[in-house]
Amino acid sequence: MSNKYYAHFLVDEPDPRGLQEYRGVVELDGQPKPGRELREASRIIAHNMGIAAREVKVLQWSRLH
């Protein structure tokens, strides 16, 4: 069963684009570990975008009901 989350995050993309802002719904097959949600959210988003986790900064992450 998948879980849906609202994500608001920044991605530091190579020049000339630079810092980009994204918002939207992210669907996962599981739940991030409690207490590590933002770190895991950064890792998951980075993996899906094919970039390093250090290039992603999650501003908001919340589960949709």
N, C-alpha and C positions, 0 to 999 in steps of 0.2 A: 504494500500500500504506500502510495506516495504522499508526501506532506508538502504544502505550499507555504512559501515565506515571501514577505515583502522585503526587498533589498534596495538600499540606497547606498551607493558606493562610488569611490573615485578610482580611476586607473591612470597611472603615470605612463603614457604612451610615448614612443620615440618621437623626436622632432620630425616634422614641424607641428604635430598635433599637440603634444604636451599633455597636461592634465585634462582628463575627460570625466564627465559626471554621468552616471547611469542610475536609473530607477526602474523597478519593475518586479514582477513575480518570478520567483525561482522555485522550481519543483524538484524535490529530492526524494530518493527511494527510502531514506532513513531519517533519523534525527541527529543533529549535532550533539556532542557530549555536553551535559550541563556544565556551566562554568567556562566553557571553551567555545561558545557559539560564534563569537566574532572572529576568532582565529580560524576556526574550521570553515566559517563562511568565506573568509578571504582565500583559503586554500582551495575550496570547491570552485569559487568563481574564477580564480586564476587558472585552475586546471581546465575548466570549460572554455576559457578564452585563449588557452595556449601560451600563457605568460607566467612569470614567477610570482609567487604569493606576495613577495615584498613590494610589488608594483600595485597592489590592491589595498585600499583603505576603506573598510566598511564603516559607514556613518550610522546606518540604522538597519536592523535585522529583526523581524518579528514574524511569528507564525500566524498564518491566516486561518481563521476558524470556519 
